[in-house]
Amino acid sequence: MQVVVAGAGVAGLCCALELAERGASVQVLERGATLGAQSCSWYAGGMLAPWCELETAEPLVARLGQESLRWWSARIASVARHGTLVVAHGRDEPELARFARRTGQAAPGRYAWLDAEGIAALEPDLAGRFRKALLFNDEGHLEPRAALHSLADRLHQAGVPIRFGVTADSQDTADADHVVDCTGLAARAALADLRGVKGEMLVLRSRDIAFRRPIRVLHPRWPLYLVPRGEDRIMVGATTIESDDVRVTARSVLELLGAAHAVHPALGEADIVEIGAQARPAFPDNLPRLRLRGRTLYVNGLYRHGFLLAPALARMTAQVLLEGKRFAEVMDENSREWRLA
């Protein structure tokens, strides 16, 4: 079977690799000039945190995310499995109990409470900064840009070409049995209910502070996460704004910097290495979709969970195209067709 994958973000690369591993003949078309040039994957946090996401996400996200966590760990050597630490400042400590209730109802036993001593043992640079925390020990994280390059390398080794500066028009896809469209918001002409949700992020460099795992800081208005990136870098993110305007605003930068400084004053002296933003594709319920229309399968709506969901959706994509399977939980438009088949 010949398959063209449109889009070289995390969803497209995972779909291409999964299809190639199952024997399909695959090529990837990317409209950007370089890997990640026009992808929200480039600005992702890279947290593989299926149980933490249960605070606001549906159980489907956690279930698919657990599968994806195993997929990444089996393919990307740099995946770190040190867990996630969830903290809150003194006045916001009730948020910790709320977070524990929301995640614990759907995934009991996945976290442990820590006191100040336990926090300091795990993250010495947070000693004396917080009195309580939740540790989700089975979670992980990766460096998104390195992961994208690792996927591209694996595709190259499998003989899968990635063609840059090319859109998936009829000429390029004429000989394909199927097209897998992973173009995010660029697919809105076909997916009318898709919307953009802007996420802004910073990358700081500090030689005075280091973390081993992502730190989630709870706040009723400005929740924050800090993700270690190696080479003294820490990613700080991210805003969630209902807009597809990818400008970075001064207000967002000030909020992110202020929240980071409140975690540790040393971050106030850190170098700002990068400020970035991109719009995440999302459907009204913030859940992903596979929509099969003719020979085109749209894989979209990963929202804030690109790296967490892409491998599981790639497995589903391969099974839809190669085995004729259907997945009601993500194939809303196609549910009636298989009920009547």
Legacy VTK file of the C-alpha trace (Angstrom):
# vtk DataFile Version 3.0
C-alpha trace
ASCII
DATASET POLYDATA
POINTS 341 float
0.000 0.000 0.000
1.272 3.478 -0.912
0.544 6.209 1.624
1.339 9.914 1.524
1.511 11.624 4.918
0.951 15.380 4.791
2.641 17.242 7.637
5.924 16.568 9.426
4.884 17.533 12.924
4.757 14.928 15.647
1.465 13.448 14.411
2.658 13.121 10.828
6.033 11.630 11.715
4.516 9.123 14.139
1.919 8.071 11.560
4.596 7.693 8.891
6.809 5.583 11.148
3.970 3.365 12.347
2.816 2.741 8.774
6.361 2.047 7.568
6.983 -0.379 10.434
3.859 -2.267 9.342
5.037 -2.595 5.748
3.404 0.328 3.937
5.273 2.362 1.326
5.289 5.874 2.772
6.455 9.350 1.892
6.026 12.528 3.958
5.219 15.929 2.446
5.906 19.037 4.559
4.982 22.532 3.390
7.617 24.140 5.627
11.205 24.530 4.524
12.675 22.656 7.491
11.583 20.207 10.159
9.274 21.945 12.620
9.271 25.250 10.744
5.468 25.569 10.755
4.534 23.058 13.437
3.171 23.598 16.926
5.209 20.492 17.835
8.315 22.699 17.737
7.042 24.709 20.721
5.651 21.830 22.775
6.539 21.093 26.376
7.228 17.414 25.726
5.586 16.204 28.937
4.410 12.606 28.791
2.003 12.970 31.682
-1.180 10.976 31.074
-2.276 10.934 34.709
-1.654 14.618 35.396
-3.712 15.502 32.337
-6.742 13.941 34.016
-7.090 17.202 35.936
-8.826 18.729 32.921
-8.832 16.102 30.146
-11.152 13.188 29.445
-10.105 9.645 30.475
-9.540 8.878 26.772
-6.529 11.207 26.806
-4.976 9.355 29.738
-5.655 5.946 28.210
-4.121 6.826 24.851
-1.345 8.712 26.613
-0.246 5.632 28.556
0.109 3.745 25.282
2.088 6.621 23.801
4.402 6.780 26.806
5.385 3.158 26.190
5.803 3.843 22.447
8.189 6.749 23.032
10.201 4.841 25.624
10.698 1.983 23.156
11.881 4.226 20.311
13.557 7.342 21.725
16.531 6.708 24.001
16.423 10.186 25.518
12.968 9.812 27.095
13.335 10.588 30.821
11.168 8.629 33.257
11.637 10.621 36.472
7.968 11.425 37.001
6.184 14.750 37.410
6.239 16.922 40.533
3.106 18.989 41.183
3.446 21.876 43.644
1.545 24.944 44.796
2.514 28.035 46.733
1.175 28.326 50.275
-1.886 30.394 49.443
-2.709 28.030 46.574
-2.270 24.738 48.456
-6.021 23.968 48.221
-5.363 23.554 44.498
-3.203 20.514 45.310
-6.080 18.740 47.033
-8.375 19.568 44.126
-5.776 18.262 41.640
-5.414 15.054 43.663
-9.179 14.512 43.717
-9.630 15.058 39.987
-6.741 12.835 38.938
-7.258 10.248 41.668
-10.872 9.537 40.773
-9.885 8.269 37.324
-6.441 6.898 38.183
-6.221 5.902 41.846
-2.806 5.133 43.242
-0.854 6.988 40.569
0.542 9.690 42.845
2.171 10.044 46.250
2.022 12.980 48.654
5.368 14.525 49.596
6.269 16.873 52.429
8.966 19.555 52.296
11.687 17.033 53.098
10.518 14.709 50.340
10.449 17.572 47.838
14.002 18.580 48.741
15.211 14.997 48.364
13.902 14.845 44.793
14.641 18.417 43.725
17.318 19.995 45.944
16.870 23.408 44.327
13.292 23.481 45.601
14.348 22.952 49.235
12.337 25.261 51.454
10.238 26.556 48.561
7.121 24.370 48.970
5.517 22.509 51.876
3.552 19.872 49.949
3.670 18.208 46.555
2.267 15.361 44.500
4.651 13.012 42.725
3.358 11.149 39.655
6.270 8.757 39.512
5.398 6.848 36.318
5.316 9.858 34.006
8.092 11.104 31.757
9.246 13.831 29.414
11.287 14.338 26.281
12.901 17.178 24.351
10.418 17.778 21.512
12.824 19.033 18.875
15.300 16.243 19.490
12.411 13.759 19.345
11.258 15.110 15.972
14.774 14.741 14.590
14.997 11.216 16.018
11.756 10.295 14.264
13.044 11.785 11.015
16.247 9.743 11.371
14.278 6.543 11.929
12.186 7.289 8.851
15.340 7.866 6.814
16.698 4.521 7.983
13.406 2.911 6.941
13.663 4.444 3.470
10.847 6.959 3.997
11.552 10.304 2.286
10.517 13.635 3.819
10.030 16.266 1.118
10.119 19.849 2.377
8.464 22.843 0.747
5.771 20.618 -0.767
2.019 20.687 -0.195
-0.159 17.635 -0.580
-1.925 18.671 -3.777
-3.435 16.256 -6.270
-0.259 15.942 -8.337
1.822 14.744 -5.395
-0.797 12.321 -4.110
-2.221 11.003 -7.386
-0.561 7.583 -7.122
-1.218 7.062 -3.411
-3.766 4.600 -2.112
-4.333 6.827 0.895
-3.423 10.293 2.152
-2.981 10.845 5.891
-3.537 14.545 6.535
-1.721 15.735 9.684
-1.553 19.417 8.754
-3.186 20.854 11.870
-4.936 24.176 11.360
-4.048 24.126 7.662
-6.838 21.539 7.303
-9.585 23.897 8.468
-11.059 24.137 4.971
-11.960 20.453 5.308
-12.540 20.391 9.084
-14.912 23.254 9.755
-15.135 22.678 13.520
-11.370 22.937 14.056
-10.111 25.946 16.020
-6.766 27.353 17.116
-5.598 27.598 20.738
-2.475 29.681 21.152
0.337 28.523 23.400
3.242 30.800 24.325
6.479 29.567 25.886
9.915 30.659 27.042
13.240 28.887 27.229
15.551 30.077 30.006
19.172 29.212 30.692
20.447 29.208 34.267
23.565 27.652 35.747
22.216 28.271 39.246
19.265 25.899 39.187
18.459 22.511 37.686
15.496 20.154 37.759
15.365 16.422 36.977
11.672 16.277 36.115
8.853 18.588 34.999
7.508 20.839 37.735
3.828 21.754 37.522
2.895 24.780 39.579
-0.821 25.034 40.313
-2.579 28.372 40.346
-6.288 29.165 39.903
-5.514 31.610 37.068
-1.956 30.978 35.819
-0.903 27.342 36.089
2.689 26.885 35.008
5.083 24.126 34.108
8.858 24.067 33.966
10.484 21.313 31.931
14.230 20.557 32.032
15.815 20.618 28.582
19.488 19.899 29.326
22.441 22.249 28.823
21.197 24.417 31.722
17.942 25.150 29.874
14.413 25.139 31.274
11.279 25.473 29.179
8.576 27.596 30.832
5.020 27.324 29.599
2.496 27.665 28.554
-0.399 29.962 27.934
-3.713 28.624 26.642
-5.500 31.353 24.704
-8.500 30.902 22.410
-6.876 32.372 19.324
-4.915 31.323 16.267
-2.897 34.555 16.362
0.667 33.420 17.043
2.094 36.735 18.206
3.725 36.617 21.637
2.298 39.300 23.919
4.137 41.260 26.584
1.460 40.302 29.124
2.041 36.585 28.585
5.812 36.941 28.827
5.477 38.907 32.070
3.106 36.315 33.536
5.373 33.406 32.626
8.495 35.144 33.919
6.772 36.252 37.110
5.457 32.775 37.813
8.879 31.239 37.133
10.573 33.746 39.450
8.095 32.831 42.191
9.187 29.182 41.903
12.832 30.163 42.457
14.435 33.646 42.482
17.408 32.315 40.505
15.143 32.087 37.478
14.811 35.848 37.606
18.509 36.048 36.722
18.312 33.448 33.952
19.074 34.223 30.321
16.081 34.275 27.999
17.133 31.947 25.201
13.885 31.853 23.261
10.346 33.194 23.209
7.913 31.372 20.957
4.281 30.681 20.179
2.158 28.537 17.923
-1.533 27.691 17.583
-2.622 24.196 18.547
-5.447 22.570 16.561
-8.460 21.603 18.664
-12.039 20.461 18.207
-14.853 21.829 20.417
-14.436 19.086 23.041
-10.599 19.207 22.906
-10.442 15.535 21.913
-8.595 14.203 18.848
-10.277 12.928 15.708
-9.630 10.522 12.867
-11.962 11.388 9.989
-11.955 9.190 6.911
-13.225 10.891 3.764
-12.683 8.929 0.612
-9.025 7.978 0.503
-7.978 10.760 2.903
-7.726 10.151 6.636
-7.516 13.346 8.683
-5.614 13.020 11.966
-6.164 16.215 13.890
-7.300 18.012 17.030
-4.500 16.889 19.349
-4.871 20.204 21.251
-2.273 20.463 24.052
-1.458 16.758 23.887
0.519 16.338 20.677
3.400 14.224 21.952
1.138 12.466 24.441
-1.407 11.327 21.842
0.419 11.091 18.511
1.794 7.521 18.846
-1.558 6.045 19.891
-3.337 7.861 17.067
-0.644 6.642 14.674
-1.366 3.052 15.708
-5.074 3.644 15.086
-4.283 5.232 11.723
-2.305 2.199 10.627
-5.062 -0.163 11.714
-7.738 1.871 9.913
-5.821 1.907 6.633
-4.166 -1.508 6.704
-6.740 -3.602 8.573
-10.020 -1.778 8.004
-10.594 -1.214 11.717
-12.724 1.605 13.106
-12.421 3.380 16.471
-15.668 4.946 17.627
-13.999 6.993 20.363
-12.131 9.137 17.817
-13.989 8.539 14.526
-17.149 10.558 15.101
-18.003 11.084 11.431
-17.567 7.434 10.495
-19.526 5.842 13.350
-22.797 5.606 11.414
-21.191 3.957 8.386
-19.881 0.960 10.337
-23.080 0.589 12.377
-24.975 0.199 9.100
-22.350 -1.986 7.413
LINES 1 342
341 0 1 2 3 4 5 6 7 8 9 10 11 12 13 14 15 16 17 18 19 20 21 22 23 24 25 26 27 28 29 30 31 32 33 34 35 36 37 38 39 40 41 42 43 44 45 46 47 48 49 50 51 52 53 54 55 56 57 58 59 60 61 62 63 64 65 66 67 68 69 70 71 72 73 74 75 76 77 78 79 80 81 82 83 84 85 86 87 88 89 90 91 92 93 94 95 96 97 98 99 100 101 102 103 104 105 106 107 108 109 110 111 112 113 114 115 116 117 118 119 120 121 122 123 124 125 126 127 128 129 130 131 132 133 134 135 136 137 138 139 140 141 142 143 144 145 146 147 148 149 150 151 152 153 154 155 156 157 158 159 160 161 162 163 164 165 166 167 168 169 170 171 172 173 174 175 176 177 178 179 180 181 182 183 184 185 186 187 188 189 190 191 192 193 194 195 196 197 198 199 200 201 202 203 204 205 206 207 208 209 210 211 212 213 214 215 216 217 218 219 220 221 222 223 224 225 226 227 228 229 230 231 232 233 234 235 236 237 238 239 240 241 242 243 244 245 246 247 248 249 250 251 252 253 254 255 256 257 258 259 260 261 262 263 264 265 266 267 268 269 270 271 272 273 274 275 276 277 278 279 280 281 282 283 284 285 286 287 288 289 290 291 292 293 294 295 296 297 298 299 300 301 302 303 304 305 306 307 308 309 310 311 312 313 314 315 316 317 318 319 320 321 322 323 324 325 326 327 328 329 330 331 332 333 334 335 336 337 338 339 340
